[in-house]
Amino acid sequence: MLSRHGARDPTAGKSLIYRSLIKKIKSNVHRFRGDYEFLERYEYTLGSDQLTTFGEQQMVNSGLKFYNRYRDLTHRNVPFIRASGQKRVVASAWNFSQGYHKAHVANGSPSPDNYPYRIIVLSEAEGSNNSLSHGLCEQFESDTNSEIARGAQKSWQDIFVPNIAARLNSNLPGANLTKNEVISFMDLCPFTTVASNMGQISPFCSIFTEEEWHQYDYYQSLGKYYGYGNGNPLGPTQGVGFAQELIIRMTMNRLTDLLDSNGTLKVRPFGLIPRLYVDFSHDNDMTSIFSALGLYNDTRPLSKTSIETTAQTAGYSASWSVPFGARAYFEKLDCDDKDEERVRVLVNDRALPLHPCGGDEMGRCTLSAFVKSLSFAQAGGHWDECSVS
């Protein structure tokens, strides 16, 4: 399993922006009516960067679900667990392990599980050898590269936000919200929702229509697709390290040509003996990994000027692929009626079609076909383009 960390507070930088926005609104608007009435009493109290109580429970539930889904394996095995080094990611791994252990005890398994489990933490410091966090590709980390996603989002923002801004500024006289502030105002819906211990829907959410939320979701999808996915020339390359590890885990072979692709894979702990592997990372890194694996190769370049549904994007969106607590299950199946092991990939419980390797009606393809379809990752992606001259 590959998982994003659980629900968190905004990043420190975003939290400052949101606090300033609320202060501006409350200083300049003198009457709040209807859906905005709650703002008169609202005080910004969100923290920054770390898991919320809701996010912690989310990951405990993930551990419970994982154990029970794969009970034939889990009651006899302890997973090999890794986490990228940020505190919220490590905390997510720890909370997952609590849920897993709780399910193990409830199952009455006679096998000891040596809880608390070992969690291998991969540093995110500059230059670290970490397949769960980008950072080694200099060209990808450059400002020029990051403009690709910002440009795509701005094109769509200029189209869908003005009508929302006009309505908000009419209903909140004196607010004078800019296009960027409208996006920040919308951000407060999910963040204040997951700040509630039970995930109670925030009153910020009802300010906007369902159509506007679809437009906002598409804005976020553009950021991920053109920032870390197939829409970025070097996006998929950031995920080849994990993709190579997955091949080795699936085939149980230490393939020499894979261990040298970026010059660092030899010394990274990724496990080879366990039956169960669980890794914890971030949404951006998971987007790159999914792209390196070709999971969304059926998705055509996203339009920057008109919204596309998930039916039009072949199932791709940020909310479908990398929400808080997102999880991808990579399954190797031994089917009684098949002469070769099968591979299936589920992202947030949706079985992906795996067209690149000839997936059947259940999304399964042979292990050999799956490995063959990962030629991009086996060749190291475009790692030769990572140096900044």
C-alpha positions as CSV (number, residue, x, y, z in Angstrom):
1,M,0.0,0.0,0.0
2,L,1.1,3.6,-0.7
3,S,-0.7,6.2,1.3
4,R,-0.9,9.9,1.7
5,H,-0.8,11.2,5.3
6,G,-4.1,11.9,7.0
7,A,-6.0,15.2,7.1
8,R,-3.9,18.1,8.4
9,D,-4.0,21.7,9.2
10,P,-2.9,24.1,6.4
11,T,0.8,24.6,5.9
12,A,2.4,27.4,7.9
13,G,2.5,29.8,4.9
14,K,-1.1,29.1,4.0
15,S,-2.3,29.5,7.6
16,L,-0.8,33.0,7.6
17,I,-2.7,33.8,4.4
18,Y,-6.0,32.5,5.7
19,R,-5.6,34.3,9.0
20,S,-4.9,37.5,7.2
21,L,-7.9,37.0,4.9
22,I,-10.3,36.5,7.8
23,K,-8.9,39.6,9.5
24,K,-9.4,41.6,6.3
25,I,-13.0,40.5,5.9
26,K,-14.0,41.1,9.5
27,S,-12.3,44.5,9.5
28,N,-14.0,45.7,6.3
29,V,-17.4,44.1,6.3
30,H,-19.9,45.4,8.9
31,R,-22.9,43.2,8.4
32,F,-23.0,39.4,7.8
33,R,-26.3,37.9,6.6
34,G,-27.6,34.5,5.5
35,D,-24.8,31.9,4.7
36,Y,-22.3,34.5,5.9
37,E,-23.8,35.2,9.3
38,F,-21.4,32.7,11.1
39,L,-18.4,34.9,10.1
40,E,-19.4,37.5,12.6
41,R,-18.5,35.1,15.4
42,Y,-15.8,33.2,13.6
43,E,-12.2,33.3,14.8
44,Y,-9.4,31.7,12.9
45,T,-7.8,29.0,15.2
46,L,-6.3,26.5,12.7
47,G,-2.8,25.3,13.4
48,S,-0.2,24.5,10.8
49,D,1.2,21.4,9.1
50,Q,0.3,18.6,11.5
51,L,-2.5,16.0,11.6
52,T,-5.8,17.0,13.0
53,T,-7.6,14.7,15.4
54,F,-9.8,13.8,12.5
55,G,-6.7,13.0,10.4
56,E,-5.3,10.8,13.2
57,Q,-8.5,8.7,13.4
58,Q,-8.5,8.6,9.6
59,M,-5.2,6.7,9.6
60,V,-6.2,4.4,12.5
61,N,-9.3,3.5,10.4
62,S,-7.0,2.9,7.4
63,G,-5.0,0.4,9.4
64,L,-8.1,-1.4,10.5
65,K,-9.4,-1.5,6.9
66,F,-6.1,-2.8,5.5
67,Y,-5.8,-5.6,8.1
68,N,-9.4,-6.8,7.5
69,R,-9.2,-6.5,3.7
70,Y,-6.1,-8.7,3.6
71,R,-6.8,-10.9,6.6
72,D,-5.5,-14.1,5.1
73,L,-2.1,-12.4,4.9
74,T,-2.3,-9.9,7.8
75,H,-3.0,-12.4,10.5
76,R,0.3,-14.1,9.9
77,N,2.5,-11.1,8.8
78,V,3.6,-7.7,10.1
79,P,4.0,-5.2,7.3
80,F,7.2,-3.6,6.3
81,I,6.5,0.1,7.0
82,R,8.2,3.2,5.7
83,A,7.4,6.9,6.1
84,S,8.8,10.0,4.5
85,G,10.4,12.2,7.1
86,Q,7.9,15.0,7.8
87,K,6.2,14.7,11.2
88,R,2.7,14.4,9.8
89,V,3.7,11.5,7.5
90,V,5.5,9.7,10.3
91,A,2.5,10.3,12.6
92,S,0.2,8.8,9.9
93,A,2.3,5.7,9.8
94,W,2.2,5.4,13.6
95,N,-1.6,5.8,13.6
96,F,-2.0,3.3,10.8
97,S,0.0,0.8,12.9
98,Q,-2.3,1.3,15.9
99,G,-5.3,0.5,13.7
100,Y,-3.6,-2.5,12.3
101,H,-2.6,-3.8,15.7
102,K,-6.1,-3.2,17.0
103,A,-7.6,-5.3,14.2
104,H,-4.9,-8.0,14.9
105,V,-6.0,-8.2,18.6
106,A,-9.7,-8.2,17.7
107,N,-9.1,-11.0,15.2
108,G,-7.7,-13.2,18.0
109,S,-4.8,-14.2,15.9
110,P,-2.4,-16.6,17.7
111,S,0.6,-15.1,15.9
112,P,2.5,-12.5,17.9
113,D,2.9,-9.3,16.0
114,N,5.7,-7.6,18.0
115,Y,3.8,-4.3,18.4
116,P,4.8,-1.5,18.3
117,Y,6.0,-2.1,14.8
118,R,9.2,-0.8,13.3
119,I,8.7,2.3,11.1
120,I,11.6,3.2,8.8
121,V,11.8,6.9,8.4
122,L,13.3,8.3,5.1
123,S,14.8,11.8,5.6
124,E,13.4,14.7,3.5
125,A,16.6,16.7,4.0
126,E,18.2,18.2,0.8
127,G,20.0,15.5,-1.1
128,S,18.4,12.6,0.8
129,N,17.9,9.3,-0.9
130,N,14.1,9.1,-0.6
131,S,11.7,7.5,-3.1
132,L,8.7,8.9,-1.2
133,S,9.7,12.5,-1.6
134,H,11.0,14.4,-4.6
135,G,14.0,16.7,-4.3
136,L,17.0,15.2,-6.2
137,C,16.1,16.4,-9.7
138,E,17.5,20.0,-9.8
139,Q,15.7,21.0,-13.0
140,F,12.3,19.8,-11.6
141,E,12.8,21.9,-8.4
142,S,13.5,25.0,-10.4
143,D,11.2,28.0,-10.5
144,T,10.8,27.7,-14.3
145,N,9.4,24.2,-13.9
146,S,6.9,25.2,-11.2
147,E,5.5,27.9,-13.5
148,I,3.9,25.1,-15.6
149,A,1.3,24.3,-13.0
150,R,0.8,27.9,-11.9
151,G,0.2,28.9,-15.5
152,A,-2.4,26.2,-16.0
153,Q,-4.3,27.0,-12.8
154,K,-4.2,30.8,-13.6
155,S,-5.8,30.2,-17.0
156,W,-8.7,28.3,-15.4
157,Q,-8.9,30.7,-12.4
158,D,-9.3,33.7,-14.7
159,I,-12.4,31.9,-16.2
160,F,-14.3,30.5,-13.2
161,V,-13.4,32.8,-10.3
162,P,-14.7,36.2,-11.5
163,N,-18.4,35.3,-11.2
164,I,-17.8,33.9,-7.8
165,A,-15.8,37.0,-6.7
166,A,-18.6,39.3,-8.0
167,R,-21.2,37.4,-5.9
168,L,-19.1,37.3,-2.8
169,N,-18.2,41.0,-3.0
170,S,-21.9,41.8,-3.5
171,N,-22.9,39.8,-0.4
172,L,-19.9,41.0,1.6
173,P,-19.8,44.8,0.9
174,G,-16.3,46.1,1.6
175,A,-14.5,42.8,1.3
176,N,-13.2,43.5,-2.2
177,L,-11.9,39.9,-2.5
178,T,-9.3,39.3,-5.2
179,K,-9.3,36.1,-7.4
180,N,-6.5,34.6,-5.2
181,E,-8.4,35.4,-2.1
182,V,-11.5,33.7,-3.5
183,I,-9.5,30.5,-3.8
184,S,-8.2,30.9,-0.3
185,F,-11.8,31.5,1.0
186,M,-12.8,28.2,-0.7
187,D,-9.8,26.4,0.9
188,L,-11.3,27.1,4.3
189,C,-14.2,24.7,3.6
190,P,-12.0,21.5,3.7
191,F,-9.6,22.7,6.2
192,T,-12.2,23.8,8.8
193,T,-14.1,20.6,8.1
194,V,-11.2,18.3,9.0
195,A,-10.4,20.5,12.0
196,S,-13.6,19.2,13.5
197,N,-13.0,16.0,15.4
198,M,-15.9,14.3,13.7
199,G,-15.4,15.9,10.3
200,Q,-18.6,18.0,10.6
201,I,-19.1,19.9,7.3
202,S,-18.0,23.5,7.8
203,P,-20.3,26.5,7.2
204,F,-17.7,27.8,4.8
205,C,-18.8,25.0,2.4
206,S,-22.4,26.2,2.0
207,I,-21.3,29.6,0.8
208,F,-20.5,28.0,-2.6
209,T,-22.7,26.0,-5.0
210,E,-22.1,22.5,-6.1
211,E,-21.1,23.7,-9.6
212,E,-18.5,26.0,-8.0
213,W,-17.0,23.1,-6.0
214,H,-16.6,21.1,-9.2
215,Q,-14.8,24.1,-10.7
216,Y,-12.6,24.4,-7.7
217,D,-11.8,20.6,-7.8
218,Y,-10.8,21.0,-11.4
219,Y,-8.5,23.9,-10.4
220,Q,-6.8,21.6,-7.9
221,S,-6.6,18.8,-10.5
222,L,-4.8,21.2,-12.9
223,G,-2.2,21.9,-10.2
224,K,-1.4,18.2,-9.6
225,Y,-1.5,17.2,-13.3
226,Y,0.7,20.0,-14.6
227,G,2.8,20.2,-11.4
228,Y,3.7,16.5,-10.7
229,G,1.8,14.4,-13.2
230,N,1.9,13.7,-17.0
231,G,1.4,17.3,-17.8
232,N,4.8,18.2,-16.5
233,P,7.8,17.0,-18.6
234,L,9.7,15.9,-15.5
235,G,6.7,15.0,-13.3
236,P,6.6,11.2,-13.8
237,T,10.4,11.0,-13.5
238,Q,10.1,12.0,-9.8
239,G,8.2,8.7,-9.2
240,V,10.6,6.3,-10.9
241,G,12.4,5.4,-7.7
242,F,9.3,4.0,-6.1
243,A,8.2,2.4,-9.4
244,Q,11.5,0.5,-9.5
245,E,11.1,-0.6,-5.9
246,L,7.6,-1.9,-6.7
247,I,9.0,-3.9,-9.6
248,I,11.6,-5.5,-7.4
249,R,9.1,-6.2,-4.7
250,M,6.6,-7.7,-7.1
251,T,9.2,-9.9,-8.8
252,M,11.4,-10.6,-5.7
253,N,14.5,-10.0,-7.9
254,R,17.3,-7.6,-7.1
255,L,17.7,-6.3,-10.7
256,T,21.0,-4.6,-11.2
257,D,19.9,-2.3,-14.0
258,L,17.2,-0.9,-11.7
259,L,19.5,-0.3,-8.8
260,D,21.7,2.1,-10.6
261,S,19.1,4.3,-12.5
262,N,19.6,7.4,-10.4
263,G,22.9,6.5,-8.7
264,T,21.3,6.2,-5.3
265,L,18.8,3.3,-5.2
266,K,21.4,0.8,-3.9
267,V,21.4,2.2,-0.4
268,R,17.7,3.0,0.1
269,P,15.8,0.5,2.4
270,F,12.8,-0.8,0.5
271,G,12.3,-4.4,1.8
272,L,12.4,-7.6,-0.2
273,I,11.3,-10.4,2.0
274,P,7.9,-9.3,3.6
275,R,4.5,-10.2,2.1
276,L,3.1,-6.8,3.0
277,Y,4.5,-3.3,2.3
278,V,3.1,0.0,3.5
279,D,4.6,3.3,2.6
280,F,3.5,6.8,3.6
281,S,4.1,9.9,1.5
282,H,2.6,13.2,0.2
283,D,0.0,14.0,-2.5
284,N,2.5,15.5,-4.9
285,D,4.9,12.6,-4.6
286,M,2.0,10.1,-5.1
287,T,0.9,12.0,-8.2
288,S,4.4,11.5,-9.7
289,I,4.5,7.9,-8.7
290,F,1.1,7.2,-10.3
291,S,2.4,8.9,-13.4
292,A,5.7,6.9,-13.5
293,L,3.6,3.7,-13.2
294,G,1.4,4.9,-16.1
295,L,-1.8,4.5,-14.1
296,Y,-3.4,7.5,-15.8
297,N,-1.9,7.2,-19.2
298,D,-5.5,7.2,-20.7
299,T,-5.9,10.8,-19.5
300,R,-5.4,13.3,-22.3
301,P,-3.8,16.6,-21.4
302,L,-6.3,18.5,-19.2
303,S,-7.9,21.5,-20.8
304,K,-6.9,24.8,-19.1
305,T,-9.9,26.7,-20.3
306,S,-12.9,24.4,-19.8
307,I,-13.9,22.0,-17.0
308,E,-13.7,18.2,-17.7
309,T,-15.5,15.6,-15.8
310,T,-13.9,12.4,-14.5
311,A,-15.6,10.6,-17.4
312,Q,-13.8,12.9,-19.8
313,T,-10.4,12.6,-17.9
314,A,-10.6,8.8,-17.8
315,G,-11.1,8.8,-14.1
316,Y,-8.4,11.3,-13.2
317,S,-8.9,14.1,-10.7
318,A,-7.0,15.3,-7.6
319,S,-9.9,14.5,-5.3
320,W,-10.2,10.9,-6.7
321,S,-6.5,10.2,-6.7
322,V,-4.8,12.0,-3.8
323,P,-7.2,13.3,-1.1
324,F,-6.2,13.3,2.6
325,G,-5.5,9.7,3.6
326,A,-5.4,8.5,-0.1
327,R,-4.3,4.9,-0.5
328,A,-3.2,2.8,-3.4
329,Y,-3.3,-1.0,-3.1
330,F,-0.9,-2.8,-5.4
331,E,-2.0,-6.4,-5.3
332,K,-0.2,-9.5,-6.6
333,L,-2.8,-12.2,-7.1
334,D,-2.4,-16.0,-7.4
335,C,-5.6,-17.0,-9.2
336,D,-6.6,-20.7,-9.4
337,D,-7.7,-20.5,-13.1
338,K,-4.6,-18.6,-14.2
339,D,-1.2,-19.9,-15.1
340,E,0.6,-16.7,-14.1
341,E,0.3,-14.3,-11.2
342,R,-1.8,-11.3,-11.8
343,V,-1.4,-7.7,-10.7
344,R,-4.3,-5.3,-9.8
345,V,-4.1,-1.7,-8.6
346,L,-6.8,0.0,-6.6
347,V,-6.7,3.8,-5.9
348,N,-9.1,4.7,-3.1
349,D,-11.0,1.5,-3.7
350,R,-11.4,2.0,-7.4
351,A,-9.8,-0.7,-9.5
352,L,-7.9,0.9,-12.4
353,P,-8.2,-0.6,-15.9
354,L,-4.4,-1.0,-16.4
355,H,-4.8,-0.7,-20.1
356,P,-1.0,-0.4,-20.7
357,C,-0.5,-4.0,-19.7
358,G,-3.8,-5.4,-21.1
359,G,-5.9,-5.3,-18.0
360,D,-9.0,-7.6,-18.1
361,E,-12.6,-6.7,-17.0
362,M,-11.5,-6.8,-13.4
363,G,-8.4,-4.6,-14.0
364,R,-6.0,-7.5,-13.7
365,C,-3.0,-8.1,-16.0
366,T,-0.2,-10.7,-15.8
367,L,2.8,-9.9,-13.7
368,S,5.1,-10.1,-16.7
369,A,2.9,-7.8,-18.7
370,F,2.7,-5.3,-15.8
371,V,6.5,-5.2,-15.5
372,K,7.0,-4.9,-19.2
373,S,4.6,-1.9,-19.3
374,L,6.9,-0.1,-16.9
375,S,9.7,0.5,-19.4
376,F,9.7,4.2,-18.6
377,A,10.5,3.6,-15.0
378,Q,12.9,0.8,-15.7
379,A,14.9,3.2,-18.0
380,G,15.0,5.8,-15.2
381,G,12.5,8.2,-16.8
382,H,14.1,11.4,-17.9
383,W,16.7,11.5,-15.1
384,D,19.3,12.6,-17.6
385,E,17.4,16.0,-17.9
386,C,17.6,16.7,-14.2
387,S,20.9,18.6,-14.0
388,V,20.8,22.4,-14.2
389,S,23.5,23.7,-16.5
